[in-house]
Every structure is written in structure tokens, then in C-alpha cells.
């Protein structure tokens, strides 16, 4: 994989030995120095942040895939997560601020319970949720803030709380095991509403191919195609008059002309 920075700095927290070691790799000499310190955390964490990598570095999976329970790959340029296959026991995954799109594919991660995908390029919420339901059956915490798929004011100012609540119902309908979504805990009322009506909460957007901008030649041709007026009447210099008989007959006791006289003229 390609990395923009010469120097790579990441950390691994090793719980069985209650130790944390920091590894600094020099991109030129490939020398490595290890720093150890005491740690009392309950899981092994690998962090590889801010290296502009487009793929997960292969050495991370080979050296630490069997060990890692928590993996943080934030602030890179990731477009694929194929390298996660080496992280067989992963429980928490953070991939915020990357370039992950609708083609995102996760390997099956049966023990993963926490996933944050904030500030990526996800737009198709239904396809994403169907994939997560299959790949991450134990998922309990999910965050999608900053993606177009999550309708809130972080993405668009024209979204309101109602839009966001409908999104929550739809997500909870697809992933009923969730206990926490974005920044809020899932309450019992939400779960019940999602079960009853969540399937109908999806926001359907028109396809971009069906939308024609004003002034586009396609819009002009389509408008002239369905006009009810003859083409001759569209010419401003070609005026035509029509003579016909009035079929309206007034049957009343008062003069019909009174309809056109206002009170201030009497």
C-alpha cells in the first residue's frame, strides 16, 4: 500500500502481559525502536493513524492481526478494508475520516461489536446495512455521522430532526441488535417503532439520470414534446384569432351586467 509519510508511528496495547509498546519505524532505514509502559486495559489495541494510506498495510495484519482486539485506522485515505481478513478476533474498528464509499466490503467479523465509519463517502444506507447485517452479526454500536447516508445537519443544513429520526428507525429495523447509534443510546420506544414501521422509513431519492437541470437541451425538447398547443401558436409574431359562438346562457332575475360594476362606481 502507498503511504504519503516517510515515518510511521503506531501503538499496540498488549493486555495478556499488561504492557503497551510504541513502535517507531523509519521509512528510510527501516529501523525500529520499541517503547514499553504499563497498561491495565482489557483489550489489545493497534493504532495506525494519519498516514494517507489507501489500503491497510500488509505488515499490520501479519504482525498484529492475531493480537488486535481494537483497531484504529482513522485519518488515512482508505478506499478498501480488504486487509481486515488478518484481524480474526477484532471487536472494535474505527475508520473515521477516510474515503470509504458504497463499494465497502468487510470480511466476516463475528466478534465485532463496535464500528465507527464517521466522515467517509457513504451514500447508500440500505446496501450498507444489509452488508453489515451479514458481515457483523454481533454489532451493537454503529456511528455513521458525517456521511450522506446519515441525514443530519453535519451533512446538509436542510435536514432536520425528523429526517434523522426516520433514519434511526430504518437503521434499527435493519440492525435490531444495535444498542447505540451515532451519539445516542437506543431506547425501547425506538426499538418498538423500528420493528413496527422501520421498513417504511427509507428516504427514496430520484436517480441522477432522471433529473434534468434547467436550461438543459433535454428539458427543452421534453417540454415541447408534450405541449397541448399547436406549433404555430408558439410564434409571437404569428398572431391568430378565433371566432366562435358563446354557449353560455344566463337564466336569472337580475341584470347580468351588474357583475362588472363595483360598489364604488354606484
KATA-V516566 format. One record per pair of residues at least 6 apart in sequence whose ideal C-beta (glycine too) atoms are under 6 Angstrom apart, sorted by the first residue. I is the first residue (numbers start at 1). J is the second residue. Records with the same first field share a line. If there is no record, write none. Layout:
I->J, J
This chain:
1->53, 55, 57
2->54
3->51, 53
4->52
5->51
6->27
7->27
8->25, 51
9->24
10->47, 48
11->22, 47
12->46, 64
13->20, 39, 41, 44, 45
14->44
15->43, 44
18->39
19->36, 39
20->37, 39
21->34, 36
22->35
23->34
24->33
25->32
43->69, 70
44->67, 68, 69
45->70
46->64, 68, 71
47->72
48->73
49->74, 75
50->75
51->76
52->77
53->76
54->77, 79
55->80
56->83
61->83, 86
65->86, 87
68->87
69->91
70->92
71->87, 90, 93
72->94
73->95
74->94, 96, 97
75->97
76->98
77->99
78->98
79->99
81->106
84->107
85->107
89->111
90->109, 112
91->111, 113
92->114
93->115
94->116
95->117
96->116, 118, 119
97->119
98->120
99->121
100->120
101->121
102->124
106->135
108->135
109->136
112->136
113->138, 140
114->141
115->142
116->143
117->144
118->143, 145, 146
119->146
120->147
122->128, 147, 149
123->148, 149
125->149
129->174
133->175
140->179
141->180
142->178, 181
143->182
144->150
145->154, 182
146->154
148->155
151->159, 163, 164, 167
152->159, 164
153->159
166->201
168->181
169->193, 194, 198, 201
170->198, 201, 202
172->194, 198
173->194, 198, 199
178->186
179->186
212->218, 219
232->238
250->256
